[in-house]
């Protein structure tokens, strides 16, 4: 099961715990957060608990919806998105990595769109994540 490194609902994750949990990828987490705020300065952020089976996650939102979810794991984190049809079409027409496009097209379609989760382990992934954030903010 794909679960958070933070499972205890009674313990809100803090910055020190996050740094320790995701290790060297903490800088990538910070870079993504800074990018979202550079593109959308009015964004808000919050930790949320998804239940006993999934634990704590972090989201950055605009007024109505999540822009990106950052999901801490042991030694890394996942970036998660929900995309509607227009955003999905823009992603498919972009130069984003084919593996991301394949995962997006294989995702179950819900009322709010298609969801994908990308394990973030390396700096080279940030270009695609930034493109996905830009698309999310456009549509």
MIZA-713430 format. One record per residue: residue number from 1; residue in one letter; x, y, z of N, C-alpha, C in turn. Coordinates in steps of 0.1 Angstrom, whole numbers, m for minus. Layout:
<panus>
<panu NUM, 'A', <X, Y, Z>, <X, Y, Z>, <X, Y, Z>>
...
</panus>
This chain:
<panus>
<panu 1, 'X', <8, m12, 0>, <0, 0, 0>, <9, 12, 0>>
<panu 2, 'X', <5, 22, m7>, <12, 35, m8>, <8, 44, 3>>
<panu 3, 'X', <16, 45, 14>, <12, 53, 25>, <22, 64, 29>>
<panu 4, 'X', <18, 74, 36>, <26, 84, 41>, <36, 79, 51>>
<panu 5, 'X', <47, 86, 52>, <57, 83, 63>, <51, 88, 76>>
<panu 6, 'X', <41, 97, 76>, <34, 102, 87>, <20, 96, 88>>
<panu 7, 'X', <18, 87, 97>, <5, 80, 98>, <m3, 84, 110>>
<panu 8, 'X', <3, 89, 121>, <m4, 92, 133>, <m12, 105, 132>>
<panu 9, 'X', <m25, 103, 132>, <m34, 115, 130>, <m33, 125, 141>>
<panu 10, 'X', <m28, 121, 153>, <m27, 130, 164>, <m14, 139, 163>>
<panu 11, 'X', <m5, 136, 154>, <7, 143, 153>, <9, 150, 139>>
<panu 12, 'X', <7, 163, 139>, <8, 171, 127>, <23, 171, 123>>
<panu 13, 'X', <26, 167, 111>, <40, 168, 106>, <46, 182, 107>>
<panu 14, 'X', <59, 183, 111>, <65, 196, 111>, <77, 196, 102>>
<panu 15, 'X', <84, 207, 100>, <94, 209, 90>, <106, 200, 93>>
<panu 16, 'X', <110, 199, 106>, <121, 190, 110>, <118, 175, 107>>
<panu 17, 'X', <106, 171, 110>, <102, 157, 107>, <102, 155, 92>>
<panu 18, 'X', <97, 164, 85>, <96, 163, 70>, <110, 161, 65>>
<panu 19, 'X', <120, 170, 69>, <134, 170, 64>, <140, 156, 67>>
<panu 20, 'X', <137, 151, 79>, <143, 138, 83>, <136, 127, 74>>
<panu 21, 'X', <123, 128, 72>, <116, 117, 65>, <120, 116, 51>>
<panu 22, 'X', <120, 127, 44>, <122, 126, 29>, <137, 128, 25>>
<panu 23, 'X', <145, 131, 35>, <160, 132, 32>, <164, 142, 22>>
<panu 24, 'X', <172, 137, 12>, <178, 145, 2>, <168, 152, m7>>
<panu 25, 'X', <156, 146, m8>, <146, 152, m17>, <139, 164, m11>>
<panu 26, 'X', <142, 168, 2>, <136, 179, 8>, <138, 192, 0>>
<panu 27, 'X', <150, 194, m6>, <153, 205, m14>, <144, 206, m26>>
<panu 28, 'X', <141, 194, m32>, <131, 193, m44>, <117, 197, m39>>
<panu 29, 'X', <113, 193, m27>, <100, 197, m21>, <99, 212, m21>>
<panu 30, 'X', <110, 218, m15>, <110, 232, m13>, <110, 240, m27>>
<panu 31, 'X', <117, 234, m36>, <117, 240, m50>, <104, 240, m56>>
<panu 32, 'X', <96, 230, m55>, <83, 229, m60>, <74, 239, m53>>
<panu 33, 'X', <74, 239, m40>, <66, 249, m33>, <69, 263, m37>>
<panu 34, 'X', <82, 267, m38>, <85, 280, m42>, <80, 283, m56>>
<panu 35, 'X', <81, 273, m65>, <76, 275, m79>, <61, 278, m79>>
<panu 36, 'X', <53, 271, m71>, <39, 273, m71>, <36, 287, m66>>
<panu 37, 'X', <43, 292, m56>, <40, 305, m50>, <45, 316, m60>>
<panu 38, 'X', <56, 313, m67>, <60, 323, m77>, <50, 325, m88>>
<panu 39, 'X', <43, 314, m92>, <33, 314, m102>, <19, 319, m97>>
<panu 40, 'X', <17, 316, m84>, <4, 319, m79>, <6, 323, m64>>
<panu 41, 'X', <10, 336, m62>, <13, 341, m49>, <2, 340, m38>>
<panu 42, 'X', <m10, 339, m43>, <m22, 339, m33>, <m25, 324, m29>>
<panu 43, 'X', <m16, 315, m32>, <m18, 301, m29>, <m18, 299, m13>>
<panu 44, 'X', <m25, 289, m9>, <m25, 286, 5>, <m20, 271, 6>>
<panu 45, 'X', <m15, 267, 18>, <m11, 254, 20>, <m16, 248, 33>>
<panu 46, 'X', <m17, 235, 33>, <m22, 228, 45>, <m18, 213, 45>>
<panu 47, 'X', <m15, 208, 57>, <m14, 194, 59>, <m28, 188, 60>>
<panu 48, 'X', <m31, 176, 55>, <m44, 170, 57>, <m41, 155, 60>>
<panu 49, 'X', <m50, 149, 67>, <m49, 135, 70>, <m60, 128, 62>>
<panu 50, 'X', <m55, 118, 54>, <m64, 111, 45>, <m70, 98, 51>>
<panu 51, 'X', <m69, 96, 64>, <m74, 84, 70>, <m63, 75, 75>>
<panu 52, 'X', <m67, 65, 83>, <m58, 56, 89>, <m50, 48, 79>>
<panu 53, 'X', <m55, 46, 67>, <m48, 38, 57>, <m38, 46, 49>>
<panu 54, 'X', <m39, 59, 49>, <m30, 67, 40>, <m22, 78, 47>>
<panu 55, 'X', <m26, 82, 59>, <m18, 92, 67>, <m18, 106, 62>>
<panu 56, 'X', <m8, 113, 65>, <m7, 128, 62>, <m2, 131, 48>>
<panu 57, 'X', <m7, 141, 42>, <m3, 147, 30>, <m3, 162, 31>>
<panu 58, 'X', <2, 168, 21>, <4, 183, 21>, <m2, 188, 7>>
<panu 59, 'X', <m10, 198, 8>, <m15, 204, m5>, <m13, 219, m6>>
<panu 60, 'X', <m12, 223, m18>, <m11, 238, m21>, <m23, 241, m30>>
<panu 61, 'X', <m31, 251, m26>, <m44, 253, m32>, <m45, 267, m37>>
<panu 62, 'X', <m54, 269, m47>, <m59, 282, m51>, <m72, 284, m43>>
<panu 63, 'X', <m80, 293, m47>, <m92, 295, m39>, <m102, 283, m38>>
<panu 64, 'X', <m102, 275, m49>, <m112, 265, m49>, <m107, 250, m50>>
<panu 65, 'X', <m95, 249, m54>, <m90, 235, m57>, <m75, 234, m54>>
<panu 66, 'X', <m71, 221, m53>, <m57, 219, m50>, <m49, 221, m63>>
<panu 67, 'X', <m38, 227, m62>, <m29, 229, m74>, <m20, 216, m75>>
<panu 68, 'X', <m15, 212, m63>, <m6, 201, m62>, <m7, 195, m48>>
<panu 69, 'X', <m5, 182, m48>, <m4, 175, m35>, <10, 170, m34>>
<panu 70, 'X', <16, 171, m22>, <30, 166, m20>, <28, 156, m9>>
<panu 71, 'X', <32, 143, m12>, <29, 132, m3>, <42, 126, 2>>
<panu 72, 'X', <46, 128, 14>, <58, 123, 20>, <59, 108, 21>>
<panu 73, 'X', <70, 102, 16>, <73, 88, 17>, <86, 86, 24>>
<panu 74, 'X', <91, 74, 26>, <103, 72, 33>, <115, 74, 23>>
<panu 75, 'X', <122, 86, 25>, <133, 90, 17>, <130, 97, 4>>
<panu 76, 'X', <117, 100, 1>, <113, 107, m11>, <99, 112, m9>>
<panu 77, 'X', <93, 118, m19>, <79, 122, m19>, <73, 120, m32>>
<panu 78, 'X', <60, 121, m33>, <52, 120, m45>, <46, 134, m47>>
<panu 79, 'X', <45, 138, m60>, <38, 149, m64>, <25, 144, m71>>
<panu 80, 'X', <13, 148, m66>, <1, 143, m72>, <m7, 155, m77>>
<panu 81, 'X', <m15, 152, m88>, <m23, 162, m95>, <m36, 155, m99>>
<panu 82, 'X', <m46, 164, m100>, <m59, 160, m106>, <m61, 169, m118>>
<panu 83, 'X', <m63, 164, m130>, <m64, 172, m142>, <m78, 169, m149>>
<panu 84, 'X', <m85, 180, m152>, <m97, 179, m160>, <m93, 176, m175>>
<panu 85, 'X', <m103, 175, m183>, <m101, 171, m197>, <m93, 181, m205>>
<panu 86, 'X', <m95, 194, m203>, <m87, 204, m211>, <m72, 204, m207>>
<panu 87, 'X', <m70, 202, m194>, <m56, 201, m189>, <m50, 188, m194>>
<panu 88, 'X', <m57, 177, m194>, <m52, 165, m200>, <m49, 166, m214>>
<panu 89, 'X', <m57, 173, m222>, <m54, 175, m236>, <m41, 183, m238>>
<panu 90, 'X', <m39, 193, m229>, <m27, 202, m230>, <m15, 194, m227>>
<panu 91, 'X', <m16, 185, m217>, <m5, 176, m213>, <m1, 167, m224>>
<panu 92, 'X', <m11, 161, m231>, <m9, 152, m242>, <m2, 159, m254>>
<panu 93, 'X', <m5, 172, m255>, <1, 179, m266>, <15, 185, m263>>
<panu 94, 'X', <19, 183, m251>, <31, 190, m246>, <43, 180, m248>>
<panu 95, 'X', <55, 185, m244>, <67, 177, m245>, <71, 171, m231>>
<panu 96, 'X', <61, 170, m223>, <62, 163, m210>, <66, 148, m213>>
<panu 97, 'X', <74, 142, m204>, <78, 128, m205>, <67, 119, m208>>
<panu 98, 'X', <70, 110, m218>, <60, 100, m222>, <54, 91, m211>>
<panu 99, 'X', <63, 88, m201>, <58, 79, m190>, <47, 86, m182>>
<panu 100, 'X', <48, 99, m181>, <37, 107, m174>, <25, 107, m182>>
<panu 101, 'X', <26, 109, m195>, <14, 109, m204>, <7, 95, m203>>
<panu 102, 'X', <15, 85, m204>, <10, 71, m203>, <2, 69, m190>>
<panu 103, 'X', <8, 73, m179>, <1, 71, m166>, <m12, 79, m166>>
<panu 104, 'X', <m11, 91, m171>, <m23, 100, m171>, <m34, 93, m179>>
<panu 105, 'X', <m31, 88, m191>, <m41, 82, m199>, <m47, 69, m193>>
<panu 106, 'X', <m39, 62, m185>, <m43, 50, m178>, <m51, 52, m166>>
<panu 107, 'X', <m51, 65, m161>, <m57, 68, m148>, <m73, 67, m150>>
<panu 108, 'X', <m79, 63, m139>, <m94, 63, m139>, <m99, 77, m140>>
<panu 109, 'X', <m109, 79, m148>, <m115, 92, m149>, <m126, 94, m139>>
<panu 110, 'X', <m125, 104, m130>, <m135, 107, m120>, <m142, 120, m125>>
<panu 111, 'X', <m152, 124, m117>, <m159, 136, m120>, <m150, 148, m121>>
<panu 112, 'X', <m140, 149, m111>, <m131, 160, m111>, <m119, 158, m120>>
<panu 113, 'X', <m118, 147, m127>, <m107, 145, m137>, <m99, 132, m134>>
<panu 114, 'X', <m87, 132, m140>, <m78, 121, m138>, <m67, 125, m128>>
<panu 115, 'X', <m63, 115, m120>, <m53, 118, m110>, <m40, 110, m113>>
<panu 116, 'X', <m29, 116, m111>, <m16, 110, m112>, <m7, 113, m100>>
<panu 117, 'X', <2, 104, m97>, <12, 105, m87>, <25, 102, m92>>
<panu 118, 'X', <35, 111, m90>, <48, 109, m96>, <58, 109, m84>>
<panu 119, 'X', <65, 98, m83>, <76, 97, m73>, <87, 107, m76>>
<panu 120, 'X', <90, 116, m67>, <101, 126, m69>, <114, 121, m62>>
<panu 121, 'X', <124, 118, m71>, <136, 113, m66>, <148, 122, m71>>
<panu 122, 'X', <147, 129, m82>, <158, 135, m88>, <154, 149, m93>>
<panu 123, 'X', <164, 158, m93>, <162, 172, m98>, <157, 172, m112>>
<panu 124, 'X', <162, 163, m120>, <158, 164, m135>, <142, 162, m137>>
<panu 125, 'X', <135, 157, m127>, <121, 156, m128>, <114, 170, m126>>
<panu 126, 'X', <121, 180, m121>, <114, 192, m118>, <109, 200, m130>>
<panu 127, 'X', <115, 198, m142>, <111, 205, m154>, <96, 200, m157>>
<panu 128, 'X', <94, 187, m157>, <81, 182, m160>, <71, 186, m149>>
<panu 129, 'X', <75, 186, m137>, <66, 190, m126>, <62, 205, m128>>
<panu 130, 'X', <71, 213, m131>, <68, 227, m133>, <58, 229, m145>>
<panu 131, 'X', <60, 221, m156>, <51, 222, m167>, <37, 217, m163>>
<panu 132, 'X', <36, 207, m155>, <23, 202, m150>, <16, 213, m141>>
<panu 133, 'X', <24, 220, m133>, <19, 231, m124>, <14, 242, m133>>
<panu 134, 'X', <21, 246, m144>, <17, 256, m153>, <4, 252, m159>>
<panu 135, 'X', <3, 240, m164>, <m10, 235, m170>, <m21, 236, m160>>
<panu 136, 'X', <m19, 231, m148>, <m29, 231, m138>, <m34, 245, m135>>
<panu 137, 'X', <m25, 255, m135>, <m29, 269, m132>, <m36, 275, m144>>
<panu 138, 'X', <m34, 270, m156>, <m40, 275, m168>, <m54, 271, m170>>
<panu 139, 'X', <m57, 258, m166>, <m71, 252, m168>, <m78, 250, m156>>
</panus>
